Amino acid sequence: MASILNRYENIMSTNVCGMIEFAEDPMKMARHLSHHMEDDLSKTKREGAELIAEIEKLEDNKSVPNAEALLIAKKAELMKLHEIHEKLNDQIQQITAIRAAIYEAARKK
C-alpha cells in the first residue's frame, strides 16, 4: 500500500496538465500517464480487496489481540485507499479528455 500512496503523492504533486502541455509529444505523454494511472488503479482495487478480506477476518475472529484497534486501523486504511481510487479515476477521465482534445486538434491540422 505504501508504494501506491507514494506514487499517488508524486502524481498529485505534479501538474499533469502542465506536463502534457509542454511535452514534446503530448499524445504519447498522455497515453503514458494514462497507462500508469490505470495500473495504479488496478493495484488500488487489488489492495482494497485484500483489506476487505482482512477486515472480514478480524470481524469474524475477535480473539485476535488488539482486534478492535486493528479493525479501526484497517478501516481507516480502506477509506484512504478509496479516496485514492476516486482521485485516480478523476485524473484518468481528465487525461482521457485531454487525449481526445489532442487527437481532434491533430486531425484538424
N, C-alpha and C positions, 0 to 999 in steps of 0.2 A: 504494500500500500504506500509505503514511503516514496517509492520511485514514481508512482502516479502523482502523488502530491507535489513532489519536487518538479516533475515535468510540467504539471499544470501551473505551478507558480512561475516557471520560466515563460510559459506561453502567455500568461496573464500580464507579466511584466513587460512584454514586448508589444509594440503596436502592430498587430497583424496586418491591418490595412496599410499602414505605412510601409511595412516590409514589402508587401506585394506591389505597392505603387512605385517604389524605387528599384524593384528587381530588374535585372537585365531581361529576363523572360518572365513576365508576370503570370502567364498561364501555367508555366512549369512550376513556378514558386507556389501558386495557389493549389495546384494539384498535389505538390509535395506536402504542403501544410495539411491539406485535407486528408491525405493518406495517414499521416502521423496522428492527427486528431482522431480519425476513425479507429486506428489501432489502440489509442488510449481509451477511447470509448468502450471498445470490446474488453479491454483489461478492467475497466471500472465495473462493467457488468459481471465479469467473472469474479472479481473480488467482492462485489456485492452479494453474489450468490453464496460465496464461501462464508461471508459474515452472517448472512441469514441462517445458514446451516449451524454455525457456531452458536448463534443466539438461541435457536430452537433446542440445541443440545443442552445449553445452560438452563433454559426454562424447564426442560424435562427432568434434569438432574440437579436438584437444588443442594445435593450433598457435597458438591464441589466447594472447597474452601474459598471464601470470598465470592461466592456465586453472584450475589446481588451487585457487588461492586463491578465485577467483570461484565455482568449483563448491562449495566448502565454505560460502562466504557464502550462496549461493542455497539450498543445502540447509538451512542454519540458518533462513533466512527462511521456507522452506516449512514447517519444523517449527513455527515460531511461528504461522504462518497456520493450521496445522492445530489448534493449541491454541485459537486464537480461534474457529475454526469450531465446535469441540466445545463451548466455553463458550456461544456464541450459541445452539447447538442446545438446550443445557440450559435457558437462560433462556427461549427460546421455549416450551419444554414447561411451564415454571413459569407463564408468563403465560397459556398456554392453560388450564392447570388453574385459575388464578385467574379467568379469564373464565367458565369453566364454573361455578365456585362462585358468582360474582356473578349469573350468569343463573339458577341454581337458587334463590338467595335472593330474587331479584326475582319469580320465578314463584310462590314460596310466599306472598308478601305479598298 
